[in-house]
Amino acid sequence: MKLYNSNLSPYATRVRMQLYMKGLKAEIVNVPQGGSHTAEYAKMNPMEKIPTLDDNGFYLPESSAIGEYIEDTHPTPSLRPADAKERAKMRVMFNIADQYILNALFELFDHINPAKRDAKVVDEQLTELRKGLAALEHYIVPGKYALGSQASLADCALVPDLFYVNAIGPAFGETNLMGPKVKAYWAAVQADPGVAKTVGEMATALAEYMKQNPA
């Protein structure tokens, strides 16, 4: 397997984390020279987005589809609970991360520079981010992982999001966006070696990006 990747991308990061947690060998490479908007890359992924999984010539875009495919083709150790209710809760938290938290973070990231900031947009997106984090607070289970004691695809989606909540929240004067259960989860989940590796990669990538794009 080969993963076309960016360590700054939360979507690619969730796939890398899944590979690490499952102990799967994969070649992790940057997109071809010129980025994702090239004819070469578009042949693999017509949406021209990151990531793309290449499994011996089978090209698969979209991180959620990639995650399910990896679980289907490499079922052990599983990152999907066997119990239907637990699996449903996993998917709810995955969707909260994917649609409610991450969408607001993307909007806020575009306004991280105070000189280019639209206060109205920032206020709206902070409100949306708080709603998403409040929903996560409701569903998350106390323990090392989002579902308690079992790692799942929910963790793969949540870890990159919460990294960015911590990383960019202070730029908007927000240092306490997480509720107590989410905050405890964020501290606990980083004891997992795959999570720690992922967070380290993201931190390095973000530091390099900020160096090249100072506020």
ZISULBEL-V335109 format. One line per field, one symbol per residue. ss: DSSP state (2 for helix, 1 for strand, 0 for the rest). psi: psi as a letter, one per 40 degrees, with the letter a starting at -180 (. if undefined). burial: # if it has 16 or more other ideal C-beta (glycine too) atoms within 10 Angstrom, else .. Layout:
ss=???
psi=???
burial=???
This chain:
ss=01111000022222222222220000111100000000222222000000011110011110222222222220000000000222222222222222222222222220000222002222222222222222222220000010010000222222222222222222220000000222222222200022222222222222222222000
psi=ihhhihedhddddddddddddefihihhiiiiheaefiddddddgeefihihhhgfehhhahddddddddddegehihfhidhddddddddddddddddddddddddddefdhddfhhdddddddddddddddddddddihhadidebehiidddddddddddddddedddeehefdiiddddddddddeehdddddddddddddddddddegi.
burial=#.####################...#.#..#....#....#..##...######.....#####.##.###..#....###....##.###.##.###.###.##.##..##....#....#..##.##..##.##..###..####..####################.##....###..##.##..##.#.##..##.##...#.........
